[in-house]
Structure formats: C-alpha cells, structure tokens
Amino acid sequence: MTTATRWNTPATAPRTLRFGEHTVTWLPDGYVQLDPRRWLPGTTEEDWTGENAGLLDPEGFLAASIGALLIRHGDRAMLVDAGFGPRDVPAADTRPALGALVGGQLPAALDAVGVDPAAIELIAFSHLHGDHFGWALCPGRGLVSPFVNAVFAASAAEWATLPPSKRGPARIRTVADGEEIFPGVTARSTPGHTAGHTSYVLTSGGRRLIAFGDVFHTPAQLARPDWRVAVDALPEGAVAARRALLAELARPGTSAFANHFSDVVFGRLGENAGTPCWEPLEEFY
C-alpha cells in the first residue's frame, strides 16, 4: 500500500507502537463508507477537491476503519472499543449517509498479535454505537462475546442509552471524567457525538496518546471543527469537543488514536500553511 492510498483505504493489519511502559496496537475489524456530503452536510463539492480529494475512496466515500485499540501494560491488557462484529451490511441496507458496513476481523487481529480474548480484562467504550461495541455486547450470528473475562466500561450517560437487552450478562462498570481506569489510562468526557461520549488518555514515558473515538471522523475536520456531523446527538457540544480536543492535541508530547482515519489511525496534530492537519506516526515495530 502506498503512502497516498493509506489515507483512503481501510486498515487491514495490526500496527503497534511503544509508549513508555505500555504498548498500543491498532486491531482492525472492518470499515464503513461515509458519504462525505451527507455525513458532513454543511460541506460542498469544493470542500472535497484538492487535498481532501485524497481522503475519498474510488466510489467517493470516506473509508472509515473500524476496530479497537489494544493497550498492554506488563501482563495486563485492555481495549478501547470492540469493533462491529462478524457482519457485512450492503450499502442498500445502511443509513443514507453510509455505504457498505463490514466487520469480522477483530479475533484474527488479536490472534496475529498473540493475545487471547479471554486475557482482556477491560473494554472501555468511547460510546455505544454498534461499530464500537459489536464484538463485546452483540456479536451476532449466534455467537457470544469472546471477551469472557472483560468488564465493560462507559460513562453513566452512555449506559443510559443502551437497552438492557443488549447488555446481556455483561459485567458493567461506569467511568467518570478524570478517573484512572487502567494503569496510565484516564477517562476524559467529550460529549457531543453522543451525550456520554468519552475519550481515553494514555500517559506513559513522558508522552500522551488520546484515543478520541468519534470526536473526529476524518482528518479533514481538523481544519474545520465547525463542520456539523449528521448523526451527532449534541451538535453544538460536538463542535465544542472538537475545538477543545484540538487544543489538547497541540500540547507537546501528545499523539492520538483516530479509530476511523483509514490506515493512518495513529498520528499527531501538525500544521500545513497555518492550517491544522494530521501527521501519521510511523514508529511501528
């Protein structure tokens, strides 16, 4: 895969970075196609020309990866989010703002990095949309969650949105803003996309990694945090969350994990002619 196509092609292989005493690994599960004009209804055709045209796949969609972030510390392991699950939904059966929706790769990705799902002790959800909780709460196809020993964590506001029928026998934990939920990992309230949306901040080795969930869906939003997202529950709050996160990303030693940024999911905030932009990290091992 060329550097250019990584910006408009879903991630298909795990990628691991070291952060001090921790390692973080992107685990792909699949992807969803986002119609840029419908997902970001305030944008124009001109907004998707020039550099932003390179974010669109051959069908004209944003190729948004779906997966999970594995965080390991010693012999302990947790996930941020849990993919979509073993389901493929054709474009005709998804929402108008979406194209195809594909999942199913997460167990193979865990196996590729030598981690047994039973060893995951905690899954912290950024929010409770199906492309973030699939393998944990309702895998589908008659399957049960492979994360048999994990506690499932989200904000109280987020749990309130999920019907009890989708929780099943899961062990539920509520997380609060500023709470350390795993060694070096702190919850940060970022409401907007949903009322209880939560980001997670890993601090280790003098560096920070912010897993920001769906605060941003595409690198194009870094330059235009004011663009509204069609499915944001609290549009004004979502704009405020994006602006606040940009300020956090500008702090020294800060990187981010962007679940939906095609195959450039790890990066930092850069600047191009005075405009914020995404600079992918390439420190994989």
N, C-alpha and C positions, 0 to 999 in steps of 0.2 A: 504494500500500500504506500503510495507516495504521500509526501507531507501535505500536498494540496487536498487529496481525497480524504484524508483523515478528518477534515472539517465538515464533510457532508456524507460520511459513511459510518454506520453504527459500529461501535466497538465490538470485536468478536473474541478477544483473547484477554486473559487477566494481565494486569500491569501492577507492579509492586514498587513502592518507594519506602525508604527508611527515614523515620523521623525520630531521632534520638534513640530512646529505648523501645520505640514502637516500630512496627511495620504496618503499612496500609496497602491494601490491594483492591483494585477495581475488579469486580466479578460481574461479567456481562450475563444478562438473562435474555435480552432481545432488543426490540426497538419499537417505537411508534413514529409514524409520519405525522407531522404537524403542518397543516395548511397555513403558510405564513400570514396571509391576508385575513383569514378567519380567526386564527389563534390570536393574532395581534391586530384587531380590527381597525385601529387608528392608522395603520401603515398604508402606504401607497405602493404602486408598482415601482416607482422610482426608488423607494427605500430598499428594494430587493435587487437593485442593479449594483454595479461597481463591486467593491469588496464583499458586500453582503451576498452577492450572487453566488459566491463560492461556498456559502453555507447551505445551498439548496441541492438536493439530490437530482438525478436525471428526470424525475417526474415533477420537480418543482416544489417538493416538500422539504421542511427541516427534518433531518434524520435524527430523531431524539433517541439516544441509547436508553435502555432500561437495565437496571441491575442493582447491585448492592456494594457497599464499602465494607470490606473486612478490616478490622483493627485488631492487631495482635500485640500483646504485652506479656513477655515471658511465655508461660504455657497457657495463658488465658486468651479468649477470643470473643469478639462481639461483631455484630453487623449494624450498619446504618441502612435501613430499608431492606426489602426482601424480594425485589423483582415482581414480575407479573404472574408467573406460574406457567404450567405446560399447556398454554392455549394460543391459538392463532385466530385472529379475528380479521376477516377481509374488510377492505375499505367500505364496502357497501353496507356493512353491519355496524360500523362505528359511528361516532358523533360527526356532524357535518364538518367540524374543524379538523377532523382526523382522517388519515389514510389507513393503511394497514397497521395492525397492532399484533406483535409477535413476541412470544415468550418461550421459556422452557430450558434455557441453557445453564441456569444457576447451579444445579447439582454437579454438572460436568465441570464447571469452572472451579467449584470448591475442590473437587477431586483432583483437578490439574495442579492445584497448589498444596495438595496433601492435607486438607482439612476435612475432618468428619463433621457433617452437620450436627451430630449429637454433641460435639465439643463446643458448640456456640452457646455461651451462657446468657447472652442478652441480645435482643434485636430492638434497636431504638428507631422508631418510625419518625420520619420528618413530618408525615401527615398520612391520613388513612384514605388515600385513593388507591384503586386496585393495582396500578402499576408500581406501587411501593410496598404493598403488603401481601401480594399474591401467594408466594410460597409459604408464608408464615400462617396466614389466617384462613385462606380458602384456595388451596392449590387447584381444585377441580379435577375432572376425570376420575373421580372416585378415590383420589389419593388423600392421604393425611399429611400434615406438615412433617418434613424430615427433621425439623428442629425440635426434637422431643424433649430436650432439657432446657430450652431457652425460656427466659422471662421476656415478655413483650412489653415495651415501654413507649408511651406517648404522653402528651400533655392531657390534663383533665378535660380541657375544651375539645380536644381531638377525640378522646374516647367517647365523649357525649354524642358524637355524630355517627358512631358505628352501631348498627343494630346488634343486639345481643346474639342473634342467630349466627352472626359472622365471627363472633369471638370464640364460640365453642368452649372447650375445656381449658383454653389458654390461661396461663399464669400472667396476670395483668399487673403492670406497675405504672403509676402516674409519676411523671417527672415535672419538676418546677424550673422556672428560669433561674440560671446560675447554679444549678445542682450538679455536682460531680456524679456521674452515673457509672463510671468505669475509670480505672486509673488513667489520669490525664485527660479525660473526656468530660466536657461540661455542656449542659443543655443551654441553648440561647433561644428565647422566644422571638419568633419572626412572623407574627400573624399577618395575613393578607391573602395569600393564595387559598388558605383555609383559616378559620378562626383560631385554631390551635396549632398552626404550623410551627415547627421547631427545627432549628439548625443545631449542629453539634460541633464543638470546637475542641480539637486535639491540641494540647500544648505539650511539647516534648523536645528536648535537645535545643532549647532556645528558639524554637520555631512554633508557628501555629498553622494548623490546617483546619479550615472551616468547611464542613460538609453542609451546603446550604439548601439542599433539597430542591424545591420548586420556586425559590425566590426568583431565580433566573432560569429560563428555558433555553436560551440561545445566546451566544456571545454578542450578537447584535444589540441586545438590551443593555449591555454595559455602557454604551454611548447614549442610550435613550431609555433611562429607567422610567421615564414618564409614559412610555407606551403601555396601554392597558392590555391585560390578558383576558380573553373572553370568559374564561372559567374561574377567574379569581373571585372568591367569595366576598372579599372586602377590598374593592378596587383602590380606594384611597390608602388603605392600610398597606396594600401590596406595593404601591409606589413608594410609600414611606420606608417600607422594609428594604426595598432595593437601594434607595438612597443611603440608608444607614449602613447597609452591608458594603456598599462601595467605599464608604469612609473607613470601615474596618479593614477591607482588603488593601487599602492604601498604606496601612501601618507596616513598618519594617518587619521582615521575617514572617510575613503572612502569605500563605498559599491557600488554595481552595480545591474542593472536590465538587465538580458540577455533574451530577448524575446524568443529565440529558444532553451534554455537549458532545454528541457524536463520539469520535475516537480521540478527543482531546479533553478528557474528563478531569485531569489534573492540570492546574495552571496557577498563574498569579495575575494580578492586575498590572497591565502595562499602559503605555501611552504612545499614541501614534499621531503626530502633528497636533498635540494638545488634546486629543480625544482618548478617553479610556478604551482599552482593548484587552483581549485575552492573550496571554503569553503561555503556551503549553509548557509543562515541565517535562524534561527528558532524562530524568535521573533514574530510570528504571534499572532493575537488576534481576 
